[in-house]
Amino acid sequence: MPAANLTKITKSQNDAWLLRLYVAGQTPKSVTAFANLKKICADHLEDKYRIELIDLLENPQLARGDQIVAIPTLVRNLPAPMRKIIGDLSNTERVLVGLDLRPAPAPKR
């Protein structure tokens, strides 16, 4: 994946979902998280989202606002309530449940 792709901000015309992905440079986990997030949004949110990619190597002070303690971290600001998902977002089912796009599976008895 070319370096320029990681710094791209994806926008839509109908910003129903505001997602912030916090990364630290272009590590393999950061690149994977961004690619996974773009795929999940394209598959499940159609044109109703905006992704803000925040590189904490360039702007470390931005971690304080959303209380980021690990990276990569995805923060869903809209729709409320705020949600956070830590990791490279490779477990699509977990991400969908975390974003409230799919209900949590019933506990096994």
C-alpha positions as CSV (number, residue, x, y, z in Angstrom):
1,M,0.0,0.0,0.0
2,P,1.5,3.3,-1.0
3,A,2.3,5.7,1.8
4,A,-0.1,8.4,0.5
5,N,-3.1,6.2,0.9
6,L,-2.8,6.2,4.7
7,T,-3.0,9.9,5.0
8,K,-6.1,10.2,2.8
9,I,-9.4,11.4,4.5
10,T,-12.5,9.8,3.1
11,K,-15.5,12.0,3.0
12,S,-19.1,11.6,2.0
13,Q,-21.9,14.0,1.3
14,N,-24.2,12.6,4.0
15,D,-22.1,12.5,7.1
16,A,-24.3,10.5,9.4
17,W,-21.3,8.7,10.9
18,L,-18.2,10.4,12.1
19,L,-15.3,8.0,12.7
20,R,-11.8,8.9,13.9
21,L,-9.0,6.5,13.5
22,Y,-6.0,7.2,15.6
23,V,-2.7,5.8,14.4
24,A,1.0,6.3,15.0
25,G,2.7,6.6,11.6
26,Q,2.5,4.0,8.9
27,T,3.0,0.9,10.9
28,P,1.6,-2.4,9.5
29,K,-1.2,-2.3,12.1
30,S,-2.1,1.3,11.2
31,V,-2.2,0.5,7.5
32,T,-4.2,-2.6,8.1
33,A,-6.7,-0.8,10.4
34,F,-7.3,1.9,7.8
35,A,-7.8,-0.6,5.0
36,N,-10.2,-2.6,7.2
37,L,-12.1,0.5,8.2
38,K,-12.5,1.6,4.6
39,K,-13.9,-1.8,3.6
40,I,-16.3,-2.0,6.6
41,C,-17.6,1.5,5.8
42,A,-18.0,0.7,2.1
43,D,-19.8,-2.5,2.8
44,H,-22.0,-1.4,5.7
45,L,-22.4,2.4,5.7
46,E,-22.8,3.2,2.0
47,D,-22.2,6.9,1.6
48,K,-23.1,7.9,5.1
49,Y,-19.8,8.3,6.8
50,R,-16.6,10.4,7.2
51,I,-13.3,9.0,8.4
52,E,-10.8,11.3,10.1
53,L,-7.3,9.8,10.2
54,I,-5.3,11.2,13.0
55,D,-1.6,10.4,13.1
56,L,-0.4,10.9,16.7
57,L,3.2,11.1,15.6
58,E,2.3,14.4,13.9
59,N,-0.2,15.6,16.5
60,P,0.3,13.8,19.8
61,Q,-1.8,16.4,21.7
62,L,-5.0,15.1,19.9
63,A,-4.9,11.8,21.9
64,R,-6.0,13.6,25.0
65,G,-9.4,14.8,23.6
66,D,-10.7,11.2,23.0
67,Q,-8.6,9.7,25.8
68,I,-6.6,7.4,23.5
69,V,-4.4,5.0,25.4
70,A,-3.6,2.4,22.7
71,I,-3.2,2.6,18.9
72,P,-4.7,2.0,16.5
73,T,-8.0,3.1,18.0
74,L,-11.3,3.8,16.2
75,V,-13.6,6.3,17.8
76,R,-17.2,6.7,16.7
77,N,-18.3,10.2,17.6
78,L,-21.5,10.2,15.6
79,P,-24.1,8.8,16.0
80,A,-24.0,9.1,19.8
81,P,-23.0,7.6,22.1
82,M,-19.2,7.6,21.5
83,R,-17.7,4.1,21.0
84,K,-14.1,3.0,20.9
85,I,-12.5,0.0,19.3
86,I,-8.9,-0.8,19.8
87,G,-6.9,-2.9,17.3
88,D,-6.4,-3.3,13.6
89,L,-10.2,-3.9,13.0
90,S,-9.5,-7.3,11.3
91,N,-12.4,-9.0,13.3
92,T,-15.2,-7.5,11.2
93,E,-17.9,-9.0,13.3
94,R,-16.5,-7.5,16.5
95,V,-16.2,-4.1,14.8
96,L,-19.8,-4.2,13.5
97,V,-21.0,-5.1,17.0
98,G,-18.8,-2.3,18.5
99,L,-20.2,0.2,16.1
100,D,-23.8,-0.9,16.8
101,L,-24.2,-2.0,13.2
102,R,-25.0,-5.5,14.3
103,P,-26.4,-6.8,17.7
104,A,-24.1,-8.6,20.0
105,P,-24.4,-12.4,19.7
106,A,-26.4,-14.1,22.5
107,P,-24.2,-15.6,25.2
108,K,-23.8,-19.4,24.9
109,R,-25.4,-21.4,27.6
